[in-house]
């Protein structure tokens, strides 16, 4: 079961399963963000599955995401 909460400065995800999971996955939408733009346009969204790695020392995105969002 996946539940979420977003407050003013807090974003929380809770995932409950009956067994120990090797990988945590959730459906997400990703969009570009340019803080220099006053009109924040998030029209281009890319739907994908996120893999959560709580012990990672770095983060990566796939070429598919880069291409879809013209990054």
Buried (B, 14 or more C-beta within 10 A) or exposed (E): EEEEEEEEEEEEEEEEEEEEEEEBEEEEEBEBEEEEEEEEEEEEEBEBEEEEEEEEEEEEEEEEEEEBBEE
